[in-house]
């Protein structure tokens, strides 16, 4: 059951509607008119945050095992700006605490 955007030709209202079947009569929620047109809209995309967190963790572990703390810090800062989850925040905190423990970043 897709969600479509519609435009009412009478009152110029734009609205979304969940369409259960083709040919279903859709009415405007504002003026109750039936002179509507389906409009093209951008699709909604959701990134699975669990997959992103796992990939970030894998790459971060590679940097840390290779002793590349500076690269790990740079990577996690950029990753945390794109993926805002608790898991990624904890990874960033871990890297920052490691760099503080070492005294300076290599």
C-alpha positions, 0 to 999 in steps of 0.5 A: 500500500503506497503513500501518494501525494495529491494536489487538489485542483479546486483549493490548491491543497497538497496532501498525502494519502495511503492508497489501498487499491487502484481506482479508489476515489480520493477526496481533498481533506480541505474542500472535500472535492474530487478534482485531484491529481496525483503528483510526482514526489521524491521516494522516502529512503531509510538507511538501516542504522544497524548495518551502518554501525556495524560497517563503521565498527569494522573499519574503525577496528581495522584502523585501531589494530593497525595502530593508525589512531590518527586515521581512526579519529578522523574517520570516526569524526566524519562517520559520526556526523553522518550516522547519529546513533548511540553506538557510533557516539560510543565508538567516537568517545572510545577513540577520543579517550584512547587519543587522550591516553596516548598524550598525542595523536600520531 
